[in-house]
Amino acid sequence: MRIRALAIRILKQLKNDKRALALIFFAPLLLLSLLYFILSSSNADIRIGVINAPERFMDNLYDNDASALRLSEGEAFHALEIGGLTAVVTIESGKAYVWVDGSNSSKAAQALRAIEISKAPAVTAARPARPELVSEVVYVYGSADATMFDTFSTTLIGFLTFFFVFLLSGIFFLKERTMGTLEKVLSTPIRRWEIVMGYVVGFGAVTLVQSLIIAAFVVYVLGVMLAGSLWLVFLVTLLTAFNALSLGFLLSTLASSEFQMMQFIPIVAVPQVFFSGMFDLSPAWQAVGYFIPLHYISEALNQVMMKGHGLSVILPDVCVLFFSSLLFMVINTRMLKKYRNI
């Protein structure tokens, strides 16, 4: 009887907790649906710019699951620089010269494999192959020994930083409310925006140290490829932490317990991975990524770490992260009004 009574009490509690029921029944369906649509529309399109090559070579590239685009030299290298192509190839006197974007090691390997397979019959038909006609490959970004971890490190760094700061900041601010600390602060003449800024600056000091540790660890301990400035990696990591910090504070105002704060993880944090650039998405799904902070975090880190670009290139991403953090803080300030009218 005691077991039955306890079980009935738990069921009644769950029945009254609509968020918990939604998490149990609908959150898995949401994530599975996202995975279904994203992976179903995912197309690892290997785009190769061809400056000069026999027409048969172009046909062979198509047969080897690569999209071949005949471009001028200027067009091809511009497209390679902005990420529109995986590789650029030209064949002169039977020898292939290849420039490849190695920031994604998997795509780079597929592109080089397609070029080599496609080149053999095309070159042989025009002129007998000779040992000295081995393809000359230049890695514009990345390197031949880049690993899969190097490829996905930018997304992983951004996501893990965002995830833990988001979770800890949300629970910390929630405890301030449930323990009555926030009410005591609100009883003073302090303004709402000063409360938000105080928590952000206080917790931000910890994220500053965290960002330094993460940036140094991935580069000097894990040996992740770094083509650009370590200070820019630190800047992006710090903005990531502040973005997660302000969003965590904001969402904590909507939760009444740590369990409800945890419910935001599969709804807010996890889905961001799908739009971070880790998957090849259709244009429609790529558009969704422009509303996701992790998209800009991953893009900025990739531009710095894998491509060696400077602040001028990642400035749009940096601005988005800064102003989104500011927006979250403004909304949080407005939402604190329900705890005190000032």
N, C-alpha and C positions, 0 to 999 in steps of 0.2 A: 504493500500500500504506500509506503514511504517513497519507493522508487517511482511509482505511478504519479504520486502527488508532485514530486520534483519534476518529472518529465512534463506534466501538464502545465506547471508554472513556467517552464522554459518555453514551451510552445506558445503560451499566452504572451510572454514577453516578446518573442519573435513576431507574433501576429501584430503587435502594436508598434513594432519597429519597421516601418515601411522601407527605410534605407537598407536595412539588413536583408529584408526579403528581396529587394531589387538586386542587391549585390549577389545573393545566392542564386537567383533564378535568371536574371537578365544580363549581368556583367559577363558571365562566360559566353552567352549568346552574342553579345556585342563584340567581344574580342575575336570569337570564331568567325563572325560575319566579316569583320575587318580583314582578318587573315585570308578568308576565302576570296573576297573581292580584289584585294591587293595582289595576292599570289596568282590569281586567275588572270589578272590583267598585266602582270609583270612580264616584261619582255627584255631579256638581256641582249639588247641590240648592239652588235659590234659594228660600228660605223668606221669605215676606212676611206680616207681621202686618197685618190689616185691622181698624181700629177702627170706622169707619163708611163704608159704600159700598154702592151697589146690588148686588143679587145677580148681575146680569149682569156686573158688574165682576169679581166673584169667579170666575165661569165663564171669563171672558176670560183671567184670570191663569193658570188651569189650561191653557188652550189655548196659552198662550205659555211653557210649560215652567217655570212657577213654582208653588210650593206656597203656597196662600193659607190663612191661619188667621184666623178671626174671633175677636178677643180684646178684652178690656176695655183701657182705656188703661193701667192699671197693669201688667197682665200683658204687654202688648205691649212697653212700654219696659223692663221687667225682662228679658224674653227678648232684647231687642236688646242690653242691657248685658252679658249673660253670653255672647253669641255665638250664641244660638239662632235669631236672625233676621238676615237681611241688611238688611231695610228694614221700616219701619212706615209705613202710609199711612192717611189718612182723607180723605174727600171731603165737603166742606161747600159747599152752594150752587153745585155744579158745579165747584168748585176743589179740586184735590188738594194736600194738605199731606203731604210725604214727609220722613221722618227715616231716614237711611241710615248703615250701618256701612261706611265707606270704607277700613277697614284692609286689605281685599282689593279692589284697584281693579277687577279683572276681574269679580268677583261683584257689586260695586256697580253697574258699568255694565250688567250683564245685568239686574239688578233694576229699575233706572231705565228701561231700554228696555222691559221687560215691562209696567211700570206705565203708561208713556205709550201704548203700543200698546193696552193693555186699557182705558185710560181713555176714549179717543176715542169708540168706539161707545156705551159705557155712558153717558157724559155727554151725548152728542148725543141719545140716546133720551129722557133725562129733561129736558133743556133745551138749546137751541141753544148751541154753543160760541162763546165770545167771546174776543178777543185778551187781555183782562185776566185771563182764567181760566187763565193759564199756571201750571203746577205750581210750588209753592214747596218747594224742596229744602234741607234742613238736614243737614249732615254731622256726625253725632254723634262719629264717629271718622274720622281721615284727612281728606282734602280732595279737591276736584274735580280738582285738578291732580296728584294722586298718580300715580306711574308704577309700572310693573310691578316695577322694581327696588326701589322703596319697599316693595312688597308682600312680595317674597321676600328683602329685605335681612336680616331677622331670622334667617331660616334660614341664609342664606349666611354671615353673620357668625359664627354659632355653629358651623357645619360647618367653615369654613376655620380658625378658631381651634383647634377640637378636632382636626382632621386633622393640621395641621403640628406641634402640640405632641405629640400622640400618637406620630407617626412619629419625630420628633427625640429625644424622651425615651427611647423604646424602644431606638433604635439607640445612643444615648449610654450607657445602662445596660448594654446588651449588650457594648459595647466595653470597659467597665470590667471585665466578666467575662473576655472573651477575651484582654485584654491583661494579665490577672493582677492588676490594681489591686484588684479586689474581694477576691481571695484574701489580699492583703497586709493589707487592712483587717480581714478576718475573723480574721486571726492575732492581732489585738490584743484586749484585754478588752472592746471595745465590744459593746454588745448589738444584737440584730437590729433592734429597733424604732428604735434610735438611728441605725442605718445608713440605714433607710428615710426617717426624718425628715430626716436630714442631706442626702440627695439631693433630697428634695422641697423643702426650704427653699432649698438652693443653686440648683437649677434654677428654683424658684419666683420667685426674685428677677428672673430674666430674663423669666418670664411676666408679672410685675407690670408691667414696662416695656412688654412687648408689648401687654398689655391696655389700657394708657393710650394707646398709639399707635393701636391699632385703633379704640377708642372715639372718639378725637378725629378720626381720619382720616375715618371714615364720616360724621360729623356736619358737620365744618367744611370738609373738602375735597370729598367727594362730595355733600354737601348732602342726605343722607338725612333724611327726616322724623323729627323728635324732638319728641314731644308731652310727654314726661315728663322725668325728671332724668337728666342725663348721668352723674352719679355712680352711679346704679342700673345704667345700661348698663355702666359700668366694673366694677361689682360682679359682674354676671352673667357678663361676659366673663372676669373673673379666676377665678370659680368654674368656668367652662368649661375654662380652661387647667389648673387644678389637677385637675379630673376626668380630663382627657386625660392629664395628667402621671402621675397615680397608676395609671391603667389601662395606660399605655405601659410603666411600670416593671414592672407585674404580668405583662403578657404577654411581656415580654422575658426573663423567667425561664424561659419555655417554649420559647424559640428558642435555637439554637446558632450562628446566623450572621445577617448583615444580610438575606440573601435570605429566610430563614425569618421574620424580623420583617416583611418586606414582604408576606408571604403573609397576614398578619392584616388587611391593608387591605381587600380585597374581602369578607372575612368579618365583620369587626367595624366598620370605619369607614363604608364606602360604604352598606350597607343601612340605616344610621340615617337617611339622607336621606328614605327612603320613609315613615318614621313621624314625621317632624318637623313635620307639619302642612302641608307643601307640597301634598299630595294630599288629595282628599276621599275618605276611606276608609269602608268599611262598619263597623258597630259592632264586628264581630269583629276586624278588622284594627286599629281604633282601640285596642282593648284591648291589643294587642301593644306599641303605642307607650308604654304606661305603664312598660315595662321598659327603655326606651331613653333614655339621657341627653339626646340631642339633642332629644327631644320637650319636655322641661322647659326646656331652654335656649331653644329657639325660642319657646315659650309665654311665658316670662318677658320676653324681649326684645320680643315683640309687644305685651304688656301695657304695657310702659314706653314704647316708641318710637312705637307707632301709637295707643295708647289713652290714654296719659298717666297711667296708674295709678301708685300709690306702692308702698312696700315692703310694706304690709299685704296687698296683692293678690298679689304675687309671692312672699310669704314661704313658701308650701308648696313652690314650685319651688326656691327657694333652699335650703330644708332638705333636699330630696331630693338636690340636687347636692352639698351639703356632706357629708351622711352616706354617699352613694355613694362619694365620694372617700375618706372615712375607712374605709369597708368595703374598698375596693381596697388601701389601705395595710396594713390588718390582715392581709388574705390574703397580701399580698406578704411581710410579716414572717414569716408561718408558712412560706411556701414557701422562704425563705432558709435554713430549717433543713436542707435537703438539702445545702447547701454547708458547713455547719458545725453540729455539735450542741453547743448551749450552753444 
